[in-house]
């Protein structure tokens, strides 16, 4: 689904629509300028935190814009605690940072582009509980003012979504809000129980 939304390939039937038009009507470059993706395992490259955040940005960004993206991503506090701040080298694949820290740098990188569509592909599933809470707070802030599509198996990350689509065997089998799907006591309800979210049931 994420690959279709990013137009890495086109659907064999049906259409993916953006702003009322099939995405095939837009140039891939123009279309992708409006999209940012945060993946399960963020990729950090050699270079500073600043350079990693600026990846994919067309033109220049001011220091204020970079700091604002870090603030929205809940990353500014830990970056400020580093001796070299934004100039801190990420090293090979960012191994010196925790999973939650890397994810927040990736969120800042996604937000500085001011995307109209934010794609979250299992963005918290590889994190421990404490890191997940911090990153989820950052994602909740990041969603403000833009369309967000989240792919998730960890259902705690999507309970407040406007609409949840449950897939089974490659098809949508249920659709609704968290409460609506619980009331139906179908596949989503079973998944919630299995993940010990039954405090909401």
C-alpha positions in Angstrom: 0.0 0.0 0.0 2.8 2.4 0.9 4.6 1.5 -2.4 1.4 2.3 -4.3 0.9 5.6 -2.4 4.5 6.6 -3.2 3.9 5.5 -6.8 6.8 3.1 -7.0 4.4 1.2 -9.2 0.9 1.7 -10.5 -2.1 -0.4 -9.6 -3.2 -3.0 -12.2 -6.8 -2.0 -11.6 -8.5 0.9 -9.9 -6.8 4.3 -9.1 -5.0 6.0 -6.3 -6.4 9.5 -6.0 -4.7 12.6 -4.6 -6.5 16.0 -4.3 -9.3 14.6 -6.4 -7.1 13.4 -9.3 -5.4 10.1 -10.1 -1.8 10.3 -9.0 -0.7 9.2 -12.5 -1.8 12.7 -13.7 1.1 14.3 -11.7 4.8 14.1 -12.4 6.4 11.7 -9.8 8.7 14.4 -8.6 6.0 17.0 -8.0 3.8 14.4 -6.4 6.5 13.1 -4.0 7.4 16.6 -2.9 4.1 16.5 -1.0 4.8 13.2 0.7 7.0 12.2 3.7 7.5 8.6 4.9 8.5 7.4 8.4 9.5 3.8 8.3 9.8 1.1 11.0 13.6 1.1 10.8 14.8 4.7 10.0 17.9 5.0 7.9 20.6 7.5 9.1 23.6 8.3 7.0 27.1 9.4 7.8 27.1 13.1 8.5 25.6 15.3 11.2 22.1 15.2 12.6 21.5 18.5 10.7 22.6 16.9 7.4 20.4 13.9 8.0 17.3 16.1 8.7 18.0 18.1 5.6 18.1 15.1 3.3 15.5 15.5 0.5 14.9 19.2 1.2 14.8 21.2 -1.9 16.7 24.5 -1.4 17.9 25.7 2.0 16.2 25.6 5.4 17.0 28.1 8.1 18.3 27.0 11.5 14.9 28.1 13.0 13.1 25.7 10.6 15.4 22.8 11.5 14.9 23.5 15.2 11.1 23.7 14.8 11.0 20.4 13.0 13.1 18.9 15.9 10.7 20.4 18.4 7.7 19.0 16.6 9.4 15.6 16.5 10.1 15.6 20.2 13.8 15.4 19.4 15.0 18.9 20.5 15.7 18.0 24.1 17.9 15.0 23.5 19.7 16.8 20.6 20.4 19.8 22.8 21.9 17.4 25.5 24.5 16.3 23.0 27.9 18.2 23.2 27.7 19.1 19.6 24.0 19.4 19.2 22.8 19.3 15.6 26.4 19.0 14.5 26.7 15.6 16.2 27.9 13.0 13.7 25.4 10.2 13.3 28.0 7.6 12.3 27.3 4.5 10.4 23.5 3.9 10.4 23.2 6.0 13.6 24.3 3.2 15.9 25.2 5.5 18.7 21.5 6.5 19.1 18.7 4.5 20.6 15.8 3.3 18.4 13.6 6.1 19.8 16.2 8.8 19.1 16.8 7.6 15.5 13.0 7.5 14.9 12.6 11.1 16.2 15.4 12.3 13.9 13.6 10.5 11.0 10.3 12.3 12.0 12.1 15.7 12.0 13.4 14.8 8.5 9.9 14.0 7.4 8.4 17.2 8.9 10.9 19.8 7.7 9.5 19.2 4.2 6.1 20.2 5.4 4.3 17.3 3.7 0.6 17.4 2.9 0.6 13.6 3.2 2.5 11.8 6.0 3.0 8.0 5.7 3.8 6.0 8.8 4.9 2.5 8.1 5.0 0.6 11.4 6.7 3.7 12.8 6.8 2.5 16.4 6.7 -1.3 16.2 10.4 -1.8 16.7 10.6 0.3 19.9 10.4 -0.5 23.6 7.4 0.7 25.6 9.1 3.9 26.9 10.5 4.9 23.5 7.1 4.1 21.8 5.3 6.5 24.1 7.8 9.4 23.3 7.7 8.7 19.6 3.9 8.3 19.6 3.6 11.7 21.2 5.8 13.1 18.5 3.7 11.4 15.8 0.5 12.8 17.4 1.9 16.3 17.0 3.2 15.6 13.5 -0.3 14.6 12.3 -1.8 18.1 13.0 -2.9 19.9 9.9 -2.1 17.1 7.4 -3.5 13.8 6.1 -1.8 10.9 7.8 -1.9 7.3 6.7 -0.5 4.8 9.3 0.2 1.1 8.7 0.3 -0.6 12.0 0.0 -4.0 13.7 0.5 -2.5 17.1 -3.1 -1.2 17.5 -2.4 1.2 20.4 -0.9 3.5 17.7 -4.1 3.9 15.7 -7.0 3.9 18.3 -7.6 7.6 17.7 -7.6 7.4 13.9 -10.5 8.9 12.0 -11.0 5.7 10.1 -9.4 2.3 10.5 -9.2 -0.3 7.7 -8.7 -3.9 8.7 -7.1 -6.1 6.0 -7.5 -9.9 5.7 -6.3 -12.0 2.8 -5.4 -8.9 0.8 -8.9 -7.3 1.1 -10.5 -4.7 3.4 -12.7 -6.8 5.8 -13.7 -4.1 8.2 -13.8 -0.3 8.3 -14.7 2.2 11.0 -13.5 4.0 14.1 -12.0 2.2 17.1 -15.2 2.2 19.0 -17.3 1.2 16.0 -15.1 -1.7 15.2 -15.1 -2.9 18.8 -18.9 -2.8 18.8 -19.0 -5.2 15.8 -16.9 -7.8 17.7 -15.3 -9.0 14.5 -11.7 -9.4 13.4 -10.5 -6.0 14.9 -12.2 -6.8 18.2 -10.3 -10.1 18.3 -7.0 -8.3 17.5 -7.6 -5.8 20.3 -8.2 -8.6 22.8 -5.1 -10.4 21.7 -3.0 -7.3 22.2 -4.3 -6.8 25.7 -6.1 -3.5 24.9 -9.3 -4.9 26.4 -9.3 -1.9 28.9 -10.9 -0.1 25.9 -13.5 -2.9 25.2 
